[in-house]
């Protein structure tokens, strides 16, 4: 069973628990520690510190933080962000809510799912106030919408995975790249599975669906420094799926494409502009460039790049990726590494094998001279011209020319 980003203990619903537990992803894969989140500040801190990451999971946790506090308030107790008099009037509640959504939005600005979720909550609250509902009913409506952000994400990810798997197989068979029924090998980056979403995953969901269909030969995943999301997290998820998989050093992606058969590069997304330009984990752009122009000795023709994301990741108000704000992470995250303490001599002696069980010590060590400055953007933007398809829960968008018309794609999907 795959380890997920969220859980609720004791067989309770979220409304009964008024909290959710998240797995601290900074400690994975060596330690599995669950942390209770029942407040807006708790959600903000977990998102900002990257105890939880992945655009859909971030949006879900922010929404659940709001819902948890409002449920406490509706039960007659003050919460950390909402004093008891917040329910004195609908306008008082709305003002307090808008303050908190604005605050949560600053936790990680690049991921559009967070903006979409908070905007959806704000719109629902404003409509309830305009409809003349009292403060308690407005709060109940916000809770309903906020919990919906989380539950809907779980349902749509399976559709994304299945849509993407079917699309790439049809494409490769139609073009004659593979024979009907052949298995394919896939490359991915970062972590886009159940740890980055509310369940199943986006890009990793496509890999999961291919495996379930019996059409996955091998999964390659980028190490994904400096936070090592591939090494630490995707490794765990692929092991739980049970498919053959190999981690690839970030600096060896070009060599992989030059030497090994790779049929698809599938990536997630944190924000997709209306023309298809896509912000995703740093290195997605350079991998896409390498896929478009394989080495002359490579067994691969140009490798299609597939972006997997829910409709909520599409920012239709943004014309192109030039306007995407790229989050800059601190230097120390790039100049340090956290991991399990092992003895080098033992690794050499045992040919890299490490005994399971026993006491596990984890430490953070600096790998650069003190006070080294690092340019450490969290994301880069892959231009639409390099992307063969954008798979969502409602289907796969394809481009005409070098760019996409995602406004038309969404409008068409809404009519189906």
C-alpha positions as CSV (number, residue, x, y, z in Angstrom):
1,X,0.0,0.0,0.0
2,X,1.4,3.4,-1.0
3,X,2.2,5.9,1.8
4,X,0.0,9.0,1.5
5,X,0.4,12.6,2.5
6,X,-2.7,12.6,4.7
7,X,-4.5,10.4,7.2
8,X,-7.3,10.6,9.7
9,X,-6.9,8.2,12.6
10,X,-9.6,6.2,14.5
11,X,-12.0,5.8,11.6
12,X,-13.3,9.3,11.9
13,X,-14.4,11.7,9.3
14,X,-12.6,15.0,9.0
15,X,-15.6,16.8,10.5
16,X,-15.5,14.5,13.5
17,X,-11.7,14.8,14.0
18,X,-11.5,18.5,13.2
19,X,-7.9,17.8,12.1
20,X,-5.8,15.9,9.7
21,X,-2.5,14.2,10.1
22,X,0.3,14.7,7.6
23,X,3.4,12.7,7.1
24,X,6.5,14.8,7.7
25,X,8.2,14.5,4.3
26,X,11.4,16.1,5.5
27,X,12.0,13.0,7.5
28,X,11.3,10.4,4.8
29,X,12.4,7.8,3.8
30,X,14.2,7.0,7.0
31,X,11.6,8.0,9.5
32,X,7.8,8.0,9.1
33,X,6.4,10.6,11.5
34,X,2.8,11.9,11.5
35,X,2.0,15.4,12.6
36,X,-1.4,16.7,13.5
37,X,-2.6,19.8,11.8
38,X,-5.7,21.5,13.2
39,X,-5.1,25.2,12.5
40,X,-4.3,27.7,9.8
41,X,-0.9,28.4,11.3
42,X,-0.1,24.7,11.5
43,X,-1.0,24.4,7.8
44,X,1.1,27.5,6.9
45,X,4.1,26.2,8.8
46,X,3.9,22.7,7.2
47,X,3.6,24.2,3.7
48,X,6.3,26.8,4.1
49,X,8.8,24.3,5.6
50,X,8.0,21.7,3.0
51,X,6.9,19.1,5.5
52,X,4.2,18.8,2.9
53,X,4.7,19.6,-0.8
54,X,3.2,19.0,-4.2
55,X,0.7,21.6,-5.5
56,X,-2.5,19.6,-4.9
57,X,-1.5,18.5,-1.4
58,X,-0.6,22.1,-0.5
59,X,-4.0,23.3,-1.6
60,X,-5.8,20.5,0.3
61,X,-3.9,21.2,3.6
62,X,-4.5,25.0,3.4
63,X,-8.2,24.3,2.9
64,X,-8.4,21.8,5.7
65,X,-6.6,24.2,8.1
66,X,-9.4,26.7,7.5
67,X,-12.1,24.1,7.9
68,X,-10.7,22.7,11.1
69,X,-10.7,26.2,12.8
70,X,-14.2,27.0,11.6
71,X,-15.5,23.6,12.9
72,X,-14.1,24.5,16.3
73,X,-15.7,27.9,16.1
74,X,-19.1,26.5,15.2
75,X,-18.8,24.2,18.2
76,X,-18.7,27.3,20.4
77,X,-15.0,27.5,21.1
78,X,-12.5,30.1,19.9
79,X,-9.9,28.9,17.5
80,X,-6.3,30.3,17.0
81,X,-7.3,32.5,14.0
82,X,-11.0,33.1,14.8
83,X,-12.1,34.5,18.2
84,X,-15.7,33.8,19.3
85,X,-17.0,37.2,18.1
86,X,-16.0,36.2,14.6
87,X,-19.6,34.8,14.3
88,X,-21.1,38.1,15.4
89,X,-22.1,38.9,11.9
90,X,-21.5,37.6,8.3
91,X,-19.4,40.6,7.5
92,X,-17.2,40.0,10.5
93,X,-16.6,36.4,9.5
94,X,-15.9,37.3,5.9
95,X,-13.4,39.9,6.9
96,X,-11.6,37.5,9.2
97,X,-11.6,34.7,6.6
98,X,-10.2,36.9,3.8
99,X,-7.3,37.9,6.1
100,X,-6.5,34.2,6.6
101,X,-6.7,33.2,3.0
102,X,-4.4,36.1,2.0
103,X,-1.9,34.9,4.7
104,X,-2.1,31.2,3.5
105,X,-1.4,32.3,-0.1
106,X,2.0,33.7,0.9
107,X,3.2,30.2,2.1
108,X,4.2,29.1,-1.4
109,X,3.3,31.5,-4.2
110,X,4.1,29.5,-7.4
111,X,1.6,26.7,-7.0
112,X,-1.7,27.9,-8.6
113,X,-3.7,25.1,-6.9
114,X,-3.3,27.0,-3.7
115,X,-4.7,30.1,-5.2
116,X,-7.5,28.2,-6.9
117,X,-8.6,26.5,-3.6
118,X,-8.4,29.7,-1.6
119,X,-10.3,31.7,-4.3
120,X,-13.0,29.0,-4.4
121,X,-13.4,29.3,-0.6
122,X,-13.6,33.1,-0.8
123,X,-16.1,33.1,-3.6
124,X,-18.3,30.6,-1.7
125,X,-18.2,32.8,1.5
126,X,-19.0,36.0,-0.4
127,X,-21.9,34.4,-2.2
128,X,-23.3,33.1,1.1
129,X,-23.1,36.5,2.6
130,X,-24.7,38.1,-0.4
131,X,-27.5,35.6,-0.2
132,X,-28.3,36.8,3.3
133,X,-27.1,33.7,5.2
134,X,-26.2,34.2,8.8
135,X,-22.6,33.8,10.0
136,X,-23.1,30.2,11.2
137,X,-24.4,29.2,7.8
138,X,-21.6,31.0,6.0
139,X,-19.1,29.2,8.1
140,X,-20.8,25.8,7.4
141,X,-20.7,26.6,3.7
142,X,-16.9,27.4,3.8
143,X,-16.3,24.1,5.6
144,X,-18.2,22.2,3.0
145,X,-16.2,23.8,0.1
146,X,-12.9,23.5,1.9
147,X,-13.3,19.8,2.6
148,X,-14.4,19.4,-1.0
149,X,-11.0,20.7,-2.2
150,X,-9.4,17.7,-0.5
151,X,-12.0,15.0,-1.4
152,X,-12.3,16.0,-5.0
153,X,-8.5,15.8,-5.5
154,X,-8.5,12.2,-4.4
155,X,-11.2,11.3,-7.0
156,X,-9.7,13.1,-10.0
157,X,-6.2,11.8,-9.8
158,X,-7.1,8.3,-10.8
159,X,-8.8,9.8,-14.0
160,X,-5.6,11.8,-14.7
161,X,-3.5,8.6,-14.5
162,X,-5.8,6.5,-16.7
163,X,-6.2,9.3,-19.3
164,X,-2.5,9.9,-19.6
165,X,-1.6,6.2,-19.8
166,X,-4.2,5.6,-22.6
167,X,-3.1,8.7,-24.5
168,X,0.6,7.9,-24.6
169,X,0.0,4.2,-25.6
170,X,-2.3,5.2,-28.4
171,X,0.2,7.9,-29.6
172,X,3.2,5.5,-29.6
173,X,1.2,2.7,-31.3
174,X,-0.3,5.1,-33.9
175,X,3.1,6.5,-34.7
176,X,4.7,3.1,-35.0
177,X,7.1,3.7,-32.1
178,X,5.9,0.6,-30.4
179,X,3.8,-2.4,-31.4
180,X,0.4,-2.9,-30.1
181,X,0.6,-4.3,-26.6
182,X,4.3,-3.5,-26.0
183,X,5.5,-2.3,-22.6
184,X,7.1,1.1,-22.3
185,X,9.8,2.7,-20.1
186,X,9.0,6.1,-18.6
187,X,11.1,8.9,-17.0
188,X,9.7,11.3,-14.4
189,X,11.0,14.0,-12.1
190,X,10.4,15.1,-8.5
191,X,7.6,13.4,-6.6
192,X,4.1,13.5,-8.0
193,X,2.4,10.5,-6.3
194,X,0.2,10.1,-3.3
195,X,2.7,12.1,-1.2
196,X,2.2,15.1,-3.4
197,X,-1.6,14.9,-3.8
198,X,-4.6,13.8,-1.8
199,X,-4.1,10.3,-3.3
200,X,-2.8,8.3,-6.4
201,X,-0.9,11.1,-7.9
202,X,-0.6,13.0,-11.2
203,X,2.6,12.1,-13.2
204,X,3.2,9.2,-10.9
205,X,-0.4,8.3,-11.4
206,X,0.2,7.9,-15.1
207,X,3.1,5.5,-14.2
208,X,0.8,3.7,-11.7
209,X,-1.9,3.3,-14.4
210,X,0.6,1.9,-16.9
211,X,1.7,-0.6,-14.3
212,X,-1.8,-1.6,-13.5
213,X,-2.5,-2.1,-17.3
214,X,0.5,-4.3,-17.6
215,X,2.2,-1.9,-20.0
216,X,5.1,-0.5,-17.9
217,X,8.5,-2.0,-18.6
218,X,10.6,0.3,-16.3
219,X,10.3,3.5,-14.4
220,X,13.2,6.0,-14.2
221,X,13.1,8.9,-11.8
222,X,15.4,11.9,-11.4
223,X,17.2,12.3,-8.1
224,X,15.8,15.8,-8.0
225,X,18.1,17.9,-5.9
226,X,18.5,19.8,-3.8
227,X,15.6,18.4,-1.8
228,X,16.0,15.0,-3.3
229,X,12.3,14.4,-3.7
230,X,12.9,11.7,-6.3
231,X,15.6,9.9,-4.2
232,X,13.6,10.2,-0.9
233,X,10.0,10.0,-2.0
234,X,9.4,8.7,-5.5
235,X,11.7,5.8,-4.6
236,X,9.3,4.8,-1.8
237,X,6.2,5.1,-3.9
238,X,7.6,3.1,-6.9
239,X,8.8,0.4,-4.5
240,X,5.2,0.2,-3.0
241,X,3.8,-0.1,-6.6
242,X,6.1,-3.0,-7.2
243,X,7.5,-2.0,-10.6
244,X,11.1,-2.2,-11.8
245,X,12.6,1.3,-11.2
246,X,15.9,3.1,-11.2
247,X,17.0,6.4,-9.8
248,X,19.0,8.6,-12.2
249,X,21.4,11.2,-11.0
250,X,20.3,14.7,-12.1
251,X,23.5,15.2,-14.0
252,X,23.0,11.9,-15.9
253,X,19.7,12.4,-17.6
254,X,21.3,13.2,-20.9
255,X,23.4,10.0,-20.7
256,X,20.3,8.0,-19.8
257,X,18.5,9.2,-22.9
258,X,21.6,8.5,-25.0
259,X,21.9,4.9,-23.8
260,X,18.6,3.6,-22.6
261,X,15.3,3.2,-24.3
262,X,12.8,5.8,-22.9
263,X,9.4,6.2,-24.4
264,X,8.0,9.0,-22.3
265,X,8.9,11.8,-20.0
266,X,6.0,12.6,-17.7
267,X,6.0,15.5,-15.2
268,X,3.6,17.2,-12.9
269,X,3.0,20.9,-12.7
270,X,2.6,23.7,-10.2
271,X,1.1,26.3,-12.6
272,X,0.2,26.1,-16.3
273,X,-0.4,29.3,-18.3
274,X,-3.2,29.5,-20.8
275,X,-0.8,28.9,-23.7
276,X,0.6,25.7,-22.0
277,X,3.8,27.1,-20.6
278,X,4.4,25.0,-17.5
279,X,6.1,25.7,-14.2
280,X,7.3,22.6,-12.4
281,X,10.1,21.3,-10.3
282,X,13.5,22.8,-11.2
283,X,15.2,20.7,-14.0
284,X,11.9,19.9,-15.8
285,X,12.8,22.4,-18.5
286,X,16.3,21.0,-19.2
287,X,15.0,17.4,-19.2
288,X,12.4,18.4,-21.7
289,X,15.1,20.0,-23.9
290,X,17.1,16.8,-23.8
291,X,14.1,14.7,-24.7
292,X,13.4,16.9,-27.7
293,X,17.0,16.5,-29.1
294,X,18.4,13.1,-28.1
295,X,22.1,12.3,-28.6
296,X,23.0,11.2,-32.1
297,X,23.9,7.7,-30.8
298,X,20.6,7.4,-28.8
299,X,18.2,4.5,-29.4
300,X,15.4,7.1,-28.9
301,X,13.6,9.3,-31.4
302,X,12.5,12.6,-29.8
303,X,10.8,11.6,-26.6
304,X,7.3,13.0,-26.0
305,X,6.9,15.2,-22.9
306,X,3.6,14.8,-21.1
307,X,2.4,17.1,-18.3
308,X,-0.1,15.7,-15.8
309,X,-2.1,18.0,-13.7
310,X,-5.7,18.7,-12.6
311,X,-7.7,21.4,-14.2
312,X,-7.2,23.5,-11.1
313,X,-3.5,23.8,-12.1
314,X,-4.4,25.7,-15.3
315,X,-4.1,29.5,-14.8
316,X,-6.2,30.7,-17.6
317,X,-5.8,34.3,-16.6
318,X,-2.1,34.1,-17.3
319,X,-1.3,34.4,-21.0
320,X,2.2,32.8,-20.9
321,X,4.8,31.4,-18.5
322,X,6.7,34.7,-18.6
323,X,4.4,36.0,-15.9
324,X,4.8,33.0,-13.5
325,X,6.5,34.1,-10.2
326,X,9.2,31.6,-9.4
327,X,9.8,30.8,-5.7
328,X,13.3,31.3,-4.6
329,X,14.4,28.9,-1.8
330,X,17.2,29.7,0.7
331,X,20.9,28.9,0.0
332,X,21.2,26.6,2.9
333,X,18.7,24.1,1.4
334,X,21.1,23.7,-1.6
335,X,24.3,23.6,0.5
336,X,23.2,20.9,2.9
337,X,21.9,17.4,2.6
338,X,19.9,15.4,5.2
339,X,20.1,11.7,5.4
340,X,20.8,8.5,7.3
341,X,24.2,8.2,8.9
342,X,26.0,5.2,7.4
343,X,29.6,4.0,7.6
344,X,31.4,4.3,4.2
345,X,33.6,1.3,4.9
346,X,30.5,-0.9,5.5
347,X,29.0,0.3,2.3
348,X,32.1,-0.6,0.4
349,X,32.4,-4.0,2.1
350,X,28.7,-4.8,1.5
351,X,28.6,-3.4,-2.1
352,X,26.2,-0.7,-1.1
353,X,23.8,-2.9,0.9
354,X,22.5,-1.5,4.1
355,X,20.9,-3.7,6.8
356,X,17.2,-3.1,7.5
357,X,16.1,-2.4,11.0
358,X,18.1,-1.3,14.0
359,X,18.6,2.2,15.2
360,X,18.4,4.8,12.4
361,X,20.3,8.1,12.9
362,X,19.5,11.0,10.6
363,X,21.6,14.1,10.3
364,X,21.9,17.3,8.2
365,X,25.4,18.0,6.9
366,X,26.9,20.9,4.9
367,X,28.5,19.9,1.6
368,X,29.9,23.4,0.7
369,X,32.3,25.8,2.4
370,X,30.4,27.8,5.1
371,X,28.4,30.8,3.9
372,X,28.3,29.6,0.2
373,X,25.7,31.5,-1.7
374,X,23.4,29.4,-4.0
375,X,20.9,30.4,-6.6
376,X,18.1,28.0,-5.7
377,X,14.9,28.5,-7.7
378,X,12.3,25.9,-6.8
379,X,10.8,25.7,-10.3
380,X,11.5,26.4,-13.9
381,X,9.2,27.0,-16.8
382,X,9.0,24.6,-19.7
383,X,7.7,26.3,-22.9
384,X,4.6,24.8,-24.5
385,X,6.5,24.1,-27.7
386,X,8.4,21.3,-25.9
387,X,5.2,19.7,-24.4
388,X,3.4,17.0,-26.5
389,X,0.3,16.9,-24.3
390,X,-1.3,18.1,-21.0
391,X,-3.4,15.4,-19.4
392,X,-6.1,16.4,-16.9
393,X,-9.1,14.6,-15.3
394,X,-11.3,15.6,-18.3
395,X,-8.9,14.5,-21.1
396,X,-5.7,15.4,-22.8
397,X,-5.1,18.9,-24.3
398,X,-2.9,18.9,-27.5
399,X,-1.6,22.0,-29.2
400,X,-2.1,23.6,-32.6
401,X,1.3,24.9,-33.6
402,X,3.7,25.7,-30.8
403,X,1.2,26.7,-28.1
404,X,-2.0,25.5,-26.5
405,X,-5.4,27.1,-26.3
406,X,-6.3,25.9,-22.8
407,X,-9.2,28.3,-22.5
408,X,-10.9,26.5,-25.5
409,X,-9.9,23.1,-24.0
410,X,-11.6,23.9,-20.7
411,X,-14.6,25.4,-22.4
412,X,-15.0,22.3,-24.5
413,X,-14.6,20.0,-21.6
414,X,-17.3,21.9,-19.7
415,X,-19.8,21.1,-22.5
416,X,-19.2,17.4,-22.4
